[in-house]
Amino acid sequence: MSKFRFLCFLCLLGNSVFFLSAQIVDYNTPALLVPYTVTAPEIVSRSAALIDAETGTALYVKNPDDIISPASLTKLMTMHLVMQEVAAGRASLDEIVPIGRESWAQSQPPRSSLMFLAPGQFVSLREIMLGMAVSSGNDAAVAAALRLAPTVGDFAAAMTLEARRMGLSKTRFVEPSGISEENMTTAAEFTAFCLEYLRLHPESLAEYHSVPEFAYPKAVNMAEAFRDNPRTIVQPNRNALLKTFSGVDGLKTGYIDEAGYNIALTAEREGTRFIAVILGAPARPGGDRIRDEDGARLLSWAFSTFKTVRPAIGYIEPARLWKGKADYAELKPAWTTNFTAPADRAHSLRLSTEIADPLIAPLPADYPVGHLVISDRRGELCRVPLLTAGACEKGNVFKRLWHSIWLLFRKP
């Protein structure tokens, strides 16, 4: 990639609209759910966070702000930047990526996980993405970085810039694979990143992260002289929970000695999806099993305790408007009415409205006038601000005078 094109890429990162900065996860669990969080299981790993993937509601934390190397979870940011470039039309998943000495498998640090890239191979960007997601290939991450940037260092700078643009102040990267202990994040910040990653790239679960195995190189990847014996290596997805925990379909595992065993998990059952990030399972034999057990334990607890609720709102009765050109103000919710509820309170919902009284024109559009209250027989579950759906203009002088007199004698 030319330096000019890379500078354009950096400008895009700095100027494009991004939603996470306004949606950083609030790790203060709603009061309604706090009593349920005390039933959370104990885990061995050093740090963790778990949220509802639709509402962003925090349900579990353990040392969420401890700064820990993400290890190969780093590759999720590398994949994110590649998918941004593909979406912008500046890269194609079907293009052939040159493999030079720097992205050669033999050039990677000792004990690297590898896709087994080599110079002279014909490998598509799609295969590079699978090599990162399934095989966790450090060589694949370097190849992806050099497709988008002049140097690995330049790409790492772009990764950190993207983290800052997302509002992730503690997350930084020095290389794209996760092999360096100088890459840093926290469970809280990386969970927030995963939330936006899934919002932007929902197709990545089926296309990359839940793929059970990846075979490379195949005959088509080799020069003609080597196609009769490509020495294909089949590697299983390193996320063992894909097979052992119902509903898991992503995202990524990681390990380096300095961090221990890490995992970014997501699972969906019956319309509820959770995201969990677990960092710092013990860096010893069996640490990967401890990490997976921690993940399974947290997800099992979450699915048995919480549920994403999507109330059918339908038509909201207009509010009585005084001194206005119209007699009623049309209303709308300020944001989605979906919320996280205790699993035993996710049914038989009731909807009601609380409106400021009296409501007097003029009022601008999107003006807060009350709340939509969602409850069950045990009490309130959620409330969402109600806004004016459009501007409410004031009525003529005679109507305003008549309504003023009416309001003087109106019973409260």
C-alpha positions as CSV (number, residue, x, y, z in Angstrom):
1,M,0.0,0.0,0.0
2,S,1.4,3.4,-0.9
3,K,2.0,6.0,1.8
4,F,-0.5,8.3,0.1
5,R,-3.3,5.7,0.3
6,F,-2.4,4.9,3.9
7,L,-2.7,8.6,4.8
8,C,-6.1,8.7,3.2
9,F,-7.0,5.6,5.3
10,L,-5.9,7.4,8.4
11,C,-7.9,10.5,7.5
12,L,-11.0,8.2,7.1
13,L,-10.4,6.8,10.6
14,G,-10.2,10.2,12.0
15,N,-13.2,11.8,10.3
16,S,-15.8,9.1,9.7
17,V,-18.9,8.8,11.8
18,F,-18.6,6.1,14.5
19,F,-21.3,5.2,17.1
20,L,-19.4,3.7,19.9
21,S,-18.1,7.0,21.3
22,A,-21.7,7.8,22.2
23,Q,-22.4,4.2,23.4
24,I,-19.6,3.3,25.7
25,V,-20.9,0.6,28.0
26,D,-22.1,1.8,31.3
27,Y,-20.7,-0.7,33.8
28,N,-23.1,0.5,36.5
29,T,-25.6,-2.3,36.4
30,P,-29.3,-1.1,36.5
31,A,-30.8,-1.2,40.0
32,L,-33.5,-3.6,38.9
33,L,-30.8,-6.2,38.0
34,V,-28.3,-5.7,40.9
35,P,-30.0,-8.3,43.2
36,Y,-29.7,-10.9,40.5
37,T,-26.0,-10.2,40.0
38,V,-25.1,-11.5,43.4
39,T,-25.8,-15.1,42.1
40,A,-22.9,-14.8,39.6
41,P,-20.4,-17.6,39.8
42,E,-16.8,-17.3,41.0
43,I,-14.3,-17.5,38.2
44,V,-10.5,-18.1,38.4
45,S,-9.4,-15.7,35.6
46,R,-8.0,-12.3,36.7
47,S,-10.5,-10.1,34.8
48,A,-13.8,-10.3,33.0
49,A,-16.9,-8.4,31.8
50,L,-20.2,-9.7,30.5
51,I,-22.9,-7.6,28.8
52,D,-26.2,-8.0,26.9
53,A,-25.2,-7.6,23.3
54,E,-28.3,-5.8,22.2
55,T,-28.8,-3.4,25.1
56,G,-25.2,-3.0,26.2
57,T,-26.3,-3.6,29.8
58,A,-23.5,-4.7,32.1
59,L,-24.3,-7.8,34.0
60,Y,-21.0,-9.0,35.4
61,V,-17.5,-7.5,36.0
62,K,-14.4,-8.7,37.8
63,N,-11.4,-6.3,37.8
64,P,-12.7,-4.8,34.6
65,D,-10.2,-2.0,34.4
66,D,-7.0,-4.1,35.0
67,I,-4.7,-3.4,32.0
68,I,-3.8,-6.8,30.4
69,S,-2.3,-7.7,27.1
70,P,-5.1,-9.0,24.8
71,A,-2.8,-11.5,23.1
72,S,-4.5,-12.8,19.9
73,L,-7.7,-11.0,20.7
74,T,-5.7,-8.2,19.0
75,K,-6.6,-9.9,15.7
76,L,-10.2,-8.7,16.1
77,M,-9.1,-5.1,15.7
78,T,-7.0,-6.1,12.7
79,M,-10.0,-7.8,11.1
80,H,-12.2,-4.9,11.9
81,L,-9.9,-2.5,10.0
82,V,-9.8,-4.9,7.0
83,M,-13.6,-5.1,7.0
84,Q,-13.8,-1.3,7.0
85,E,-11.6,-1.1,4.0
86,V,-13.7,-3.8,2.2
87,A,-16.9,-2.0,3.0
88,A,-15.5,1.3,1.7
89,G,-14.5,-0.4,-1.6
90,R,-10.8,0.0,-1.2
91,A,-10.2,-3.7,-0.7
92,S,-11.8,-6.9,-1.9
93,L,-12.0,-10.2,-0.1
94,D,-11.3,-11.9,-3.4
95,E,-8.1,-10.0,-4.2
96,I,-4.8,-11.9,-4.0
97,V,-2.5,-10.6,-1.2
98,P,1.2,-10.6,-1.9
99,I,3.2,-12.6,0.7
100,G,6.7,-11.2,1.3
101,R,9.4,-12.1,3.7
102,E,7.8,-10.2,6.6
103,S,4.5,-12.1,6.4
104,W,6.2,-15.5,5.8
105,A,5.4,-18.0,8.5
106,Q,9.1,-18.6,9.0
107,S,9.6,-15.0,9.9
108,Q,7.2,-15.0,12.8
109,P,8.4,-15.1,16.4
110,P,9.0,-18.5,18.1
111,R,5.8,-20.3,19.3
112,S,3.6,-18.3,17.0
113,S,0.3,-19.7,15.9
114,L,0.5,-19.8,12.1
115,M,-1.6,-20.0,8.9
116,F,1.6,-21.2,7.2
117,L,2.0,-18.5,4.6
118,A,5.0,-18.4,2.3
119,P,6.3,-16.3,-0.6
120,G,5.0,-17.3,-4.0
121,Q,1.6,-18.5,-2.7
122,F,-1.6,-17.2,-4.1
123,V,-3.8,-16.3,-1.2
124,S,-7.0,-14.2,-1.1
125,L,-7.8,-11.6,1.5
126,R,-10.8,-13.8,2.5
127,E,-8.4,-16.7,3.3
128,I,-6.2,-14.3,5.2
129,M,-9.2,-13.4,7.4
130,L,-10.0,-17.0,8.0
131,G,-6.4,-17.6,8.8
132,M,-6.7,-15.0,11.6
133,A,-10.1,-16.0,12.8
134,V,-9.8,-19.8,12.8
135,S,-6.0,-20.6,12.9
136,S,-5.1,-17.4,14.7
137,G,-2.2,-17.0,12.3
138,N,0.3,-14.3,13.3
139,D,1.6,-14.5,9.7
140,A,-2.0,-13.8,8.5
141,A,-2.2,-10.7,10.7
142,V,1.1,-9.4,9.3
143,A,-0.1,-10.0,5.7
144,A,-3.4,-8.2,6.4
145,A,-1.5,-5.2,8.0
146,L,0.8,-4.9,5.0
147,R,-2.1,-5.0,2.7
148,L,-3.5,-1.9,4.4
149,A,-0.4,0.0,5.5
150,P,3.2,0.6,4.3
151,T,4.6,-1.0,7.5
152,V,3.4,-3.1,10.4
153,G,4.2,-0.1,12.7
154,D,2.0,2.2,10.6
155,F,-0.8,-0.3,10.8
156,A,-0.5,-0.6,14.6
157,A,-0.7,3.2,14.8
158,A,-4.0,3.0,12.9
159,M,-5.2,0.3,15.2
160,T,-4.6,2.6,18.2
161,L,-6.1,5.5,16.5
162,E,-9.2,3.5,15.9
163,A,-9.3,2.5,19.5
164,R,-9.2,6.2,20.5
165,R,-11.9,7.1,18.0
166,M,-14.1,4.4,19.7
167,G,-13.5,6.1,23.1
168,L,-11.2,3.3,24.3
169,S,-8.6,5.3,26.2
170,K,-6.5,2.4,27.7
171,T,-6.3,0.2,24.6
172,R,-3.2,0.4,22.5
173,F,-1.4,-1.7,19.9
174,V,2.1,-2.0,18.7
175,E,1.6,-4.8,16.2
176,P,-1.4,-6.6,14.6
177,S,-1.2,-10.2,15.8
178,G,-1.1,-10.0,19.6
179,I,2.3,-11.6,20.1
180,S,3.7,-8.5,21.9
181,E,3.0,-8.0,25.6
182,E,3.1,-4.3,24.8
183,N,-0.4,-4.5,23.3
184,M,-2.8,-3.4,26.1
185,T,-6.5,-3.4,26.8
186,T,-9.0,-4.0,29.7
187,A,-11.9,-6.3,29.9
188,A,-14.3,-3.3,30.1
189,E,-12.8,-1.7,27.0
190,F,-12.5,-4.8,24.9
191,T,-16.1,-5.8,25.7
192,A,-17.2,-2.4,24.5
193,F,-15.1,-3.0,21.3
194,C,-16.7,-6.4,20.8
195,L,-20.1,-4.9,21.1
196,E,-19.5,-2.4,18.3
197,Y,-17.6,-5.0,16.3
198,L,-20.7,-7.2,16.2
199,R,-23.0,-4.2,15.4
200,L,-20.8,-3.3,12.5
201,H,-19.9,-6.8,11.3
202,P,-22.7,-9.2,12.2
203,E,-21.9,-11.4,9.2
204,S,-18.4,-12.1,10.7
205,L,-19.8,-14.7,13.0
206,A,-20.9,-17.0,10.2
207,E,-18.2,-16.1,7.8
208,Y,-15.2,-16.3,10.1
209,H,-15.6,-16.8,13.8
210,S,-17.8,-19.9,13.9
211,V,-16.0,-21.7,11.1
212,P,-15.0,-25.1,12.7
213,E,-11.7,-25.6,10.8
214,F,-9.5,-24.1,8.2
215,A,-7.3,-26.0,5.7
216,Y,-4.2,-24.3,4.1
217,P,-2.4,-24.2,1.8
218,K,-4.5,-26.0,-0.8
219,A,-3.4,-26.7,-4.4
220,V,-4.9,-23.5,-5.7
221,N,-2.7,-21.5,-3.3
222,M,0.5,-23.0,-4.7
223,A,2.7,-22.3,-7.7
224,E,2.0,-24.9,-10.4
225,A,5.1,-26.9,-9.7
226,F,3.9,-27.6,-6.1
227,R,0.2,-28.2,-6.7
228,D,0.5,-32.0,-6.7
229,N,1.7,-31.9,-3.1
230,P,0.5,-28.7,-1.3
231,R,1.1,-30.1,2.1
232,T,-2.2,-28.9,3.4
233,I,-2.5,-28.4,7.1
234,V,-6.0,-28.6,8.7
235,Q,-6.4,-26.6,11.9
236,P,-9.5,-26.6,14.1
237,N,-10.9,-23.3,15.4
238,R,-9.1,-22.5,18.7
239,N,-12.3,-21.6,20.4
240,A,-13.3,-25.0,21.9
241,L,-16.6,-23.6,23.2
242,L,-17.9,-23.6,19.7
243,K,-18.3,-27.3,20.1
244,T,-19.0,-27.6,23.8
245,F,-21.4,-24.8,24.7
246,S,-24.7,-24.4,22.8
247,G,-25.1,-21.0,21.2
248,V,-21.5,-20.0,21.1
249,D,-20.6,-18.6,17.6
250,G,-17.5,-16.4,18.3
251,L,-15.3,-14.7,18.8
252,K,-11.6,-15.3,19.5
253,T,-9.1,-16.9,21.9
254,G,-5.6,-15.7,22.8
255,Y,-2.5,-16.6,24.8
256,I,0.9,-15.2,25.6
257,D,3.0,-15.9,28.7
258,E,2.7,-12.4,30.0
259,A,-1.1,-12.3,29.8
260,G,-2.2,-15.9,30.3
261,Y,-5.2,-17.3,28.5
262,N,-7.8,-14.8,27.1
263,I,-11.1,-15.2,25.3
264,A,-13.7,-12.9,23.7
265,L,-17.0,-14.9,23.7
266,T,-20.4,-14.4,22.3
267,A,-23.4,-16.7,22.4
268,E,-27.1,-16.5,21.4
269,R,-30.1,-18.5,22.7
270,E,-33.7,-17.8,22.0
271,G,-33.2,-14.2,21.0
272,T,-30.8,-13.2,23.7
273,R,-27.1,-12.7,23.0
274,F,-24.3,-12.0,25.5
275,I,-20.8,-10.9,25.0
276,A,-18.1,-11.9,27.6
277,V,-14.4,-11.0,27.6
278,I,-12.2,-13.0,30.0
279,L,-8.6,-12.0,30.5
280,G,-5.8,-13.6,32.5
281,A,-6.6,-17.2,33.0
282,P,-3.4,-18.8,34.5
283,A,-0.5,-19.1,32.2
284,R,0.2,-22.7,33.0
285,P,-0.8,-26.1,31.6
286,G,-4.5,-26.4,31.8
287,G,-5.0,-22.6,31.8
288,D,-7.0,-22.8,28.6
289,R,-9.4,-25.3,30.2
290,I,-9.8,-22.9,33.2
291,R,-10.5,-20.0,30.8
292,D,-13.1,-22.1,28.9
293,E,-14.7,-23.2,32.2
294,D,-14.9,-19.6,33.3
295,G,-16.6,-18.6,30.1
296,A,-19.1,-21.5,30.1
297,R,-19.9,-20.8,33.8
298,L,-20.5,-17.1,33.1
299,L,-22.6,-17.7,30.0
300,S,-24.7,-20.5,31.7
301,W,-25.5,-18.1,34.6
302,A,-26.3,-15.2,32.2
303,F,-28.8,-17.3,30.1
304,S,-30.5,-18.7,33.2
305,T,-30.8,-15.3,34.9
306,F,-31.4,-12.6,32.2
307,K,-33.3,-12.1,29.0
308,T,-33.4,-9.4,26.3
309,V,-37.0,-8.1,26.1
310,R,-38.4,-6.4,23.0
311,P,-41.8,-4.9,23.9
312,A,-44.4,-4.5,21.1
313,I,-45.0,-0.8,21.6
314,G,-47.5,-0.1,18.8
315,Y,-49.4,3.1,18.8
316,I,-48.7,5.7,21.5
317,E,-51.7,7.8,22.5
318,P,-51.1,11.5,21.7
319,A,-50.9,13.8,24.7
320,R,-53.4,16.6,25.4
321,L,-51.8,19.9,24.3
322,W,-52.8,23.4,25.6
323,K,-52.5,26.7,23.8
324,G,-51.4,25.0,20.6
325,K,-52.6,25.0,17.0
326,A,-53.4,21.3,17.4
327,D,-55.1,19.9,20.5
328,Y,-52.8,16.9,20.8
329,A,-49.1,16.2,20.5
330,E,-47.9,13.1,18.8
331,L,-45.3,11.2,20.8
332,K,-42.4,8.8,20.2
333,P,-39.8,7.0,22.4
334,A,-36.5,8.7,22.7
335,W,-34.7,5.4,22.0
336,T,-35.3,1.7,21.5
337,T,-37.6,0.2,24.1
338,N,-35.6,-3.0,24.2
339,F,-34.1,-3.8,27.6
340,T,-32.5,-6.5,29.7
341,A,-34.8,-8.0,32.3
342,P,-34.6,-10.7,34.9
343,A,-35.5,-14.0,33.2
344,D,-38.4,-14.5,35.6
345,R,-39.9,-11.1,34.8
346,A,-39.7,-11.1,31.0
347,H,-43.3,-11.9,30.3
348,S,-46.8,-10.5,30.9
349,L,-45.6,-6.9,30.4
350,R,-47.8,-3.8,30.8
351,L,-47.3,-0.5,29.1
352,S,-48.4,2.9,30.4
353,T,-47.5,6.6,29.9
354,E,-46.6,9.4,32.3
355,I,-47.0,12.8,30.7
356,A,-46.2,16.2,32.0
357,D,-49.4,18.1,32.8
358,P,-50.3,20.6,31.6
359,L,-48.4,20.4,28.3
360,I,-48.3,23.9,26.8
361,A,-47.4,24.9,23.3
362,P,-45.1,26.0,21.7
363,L,-42.8,23.0,21.9
364,P,-40.0,22.0,19.6
365,A,-39.6,18.6,18.0
366,D,-37.9,15.9,20.2
367,Y,-38.9,17.8,23.4
368,P,-39.1,15.5,26.5
369,V,-42.7,15.4,27.8
370,G,-42.8,12.2,29.9
371,H,-42.1,8.5,30.0
372,L,-43.2,5.2,28.6
373,V,-43.3,2.9,31.6
374,I,-42.9,-0.9,31.1
375,S,-43.9,-3.0,34.1
376,D,-45.3,-6.4,35.2
377,R,-47.4,-7.4,38.1
378,R,-44.4,-7.0,40.5
379,G,-43.7,-3.4,39.5
380,E,-41.8,-1.2,37.1
381,L,-39.1,-2.8,34.8
382,C,-38.1,0.0,32.5
383,R,-38.9,3.5,31.6
384,V,-38.1,5.3,28.3
385,P,-38.4,9.1,27.8
386,L,-41.2,10.2,25.5
387,L,-40.5,13.0,23.0
388,T,-42.7,15.2,20.8
389,A,-42.7,13.6,17.3
390,G,-42.8,17.0,15.7
391,A,-42.9,20.7,16.5
392,C,-46.0,21.8,18.4
393,E,-46.9,25.3,17.2
394,K,-48.7,27.8,19.4
395,G,-52.4,28.5,18.6
396,N,-53.9,31.9,17.8
397,V,-54.4,34.6,20.4
398,F,-58.0,33.6,21.0
399,K,-57.3,30.0,21.6
400,R,-54.4,30.8,23.9
401,L,-56.6,33.2,25.9
402,W,-59.4,30.6,26.1
403,H,-57.0,27.8,27.2
404,S,-55.5,30.2,29.8
405,I,-58.9,30.7,31.4
406,W,-59.7,27.0,31.1
407,L,-56.5,26.1,32.9
408,L,-57.3,28.5,35.8
409,F,-60.4,26.6,36.7
410,R,-59.2,23.1,35.6
411,K,-58.8,20.6,38.3
412,P,-55.3,19.3,38.7
